[in-house]
């Protein structure tokens, strides 16, 4: 079976995008998803995104990690919006549905601003914060992030949580509203160049622990820079937006 694919990246978080409105992709075969994501024997990506029709929304986004597990991905969501625009499904704004619920987004000059889910439960521990932003995130402050062993430490912490585990974000504060982030992602089982749900979790965690009073936070990642903004009232975070570039790289066909 031959499929048409499109490759996108959002601050280095890269995805294989597939127009699955005809429902022909065999998404129950997780080995195919892993094969497509393989950087040596496949196309290479952090995950696969299927775009499908939905009766109540502009489209449905289905995201799979490189290991075939389904979850939500913030940068993937932003790339899905850019992909939907390329397919002429949307113009400059959209409402779509994903595994964690509905999302609103706008796109202008390649910059996508994606509304994330509301965040009401934040668990503050002795040296970390746990936040669910569409998927699970551990947030931990460190020093000398450039030389921090993200893979080794991230892998250990990732498996310290009960199934399905947690993504792990290591954070270094640069100024009162800028926080640099490096992330170990479950499902990819490695450090990625960016994580949208991760920087969202970091921004909220930094505000909740009073490391910043800003409600618009800049988050440099290995692949570029993202911004997270929100409103907060009584510890509840709403109108949470993840903003950054979403870029088409190339397209092609592959036999699976």
C-alpha angles and dihedrals in degrees: 000000000000121000133189114230138184125207119217135171134198111197088330096313098123131201142185106228121203128188099224099169088123090054093230100129111102095230093166089070102082091179089067090052091051091046093053091049094049108115094207104038103021140035093288126234146143089244150342123254122198118196113206139171120265127189095220102036140042089257145334119246117208116188129193126187117229089266092056098256116138121231140127124280124195098203088041089054091053091049090048088058091052090047092050088052091050089052089050092239090125138015118207104331137031149177114215138167128236136169092279095048138270125340135194121208143171129205128200128163092345094308115119124197110197125192110226128202121282113265118216105151119066120167114207115199132180096277105002146041127225118210133171110215099163090311135027121287134185113198121197132173116227139170127239093019092181091069099030115127094240096167097048097041093038094052092051094049093042091061094042088077121077117255129333085027125209142274111243124222123191114200138196120187114229099177140334094297105018125083125176115218138196118184137201107204125209112224089033089051092207143071112285127204091244142355121201098195086044097057088044089056090047094051092050093044092051091051094044092052090046096243085130137018092198120112093199111059131186116219119190111200132181091269101043137293135314133186129214123193130178147154120242130200126168091344094308118122118209138162088038110179129188112200132187146104125306113194134192111224109176144317135221147142129267134184116234 
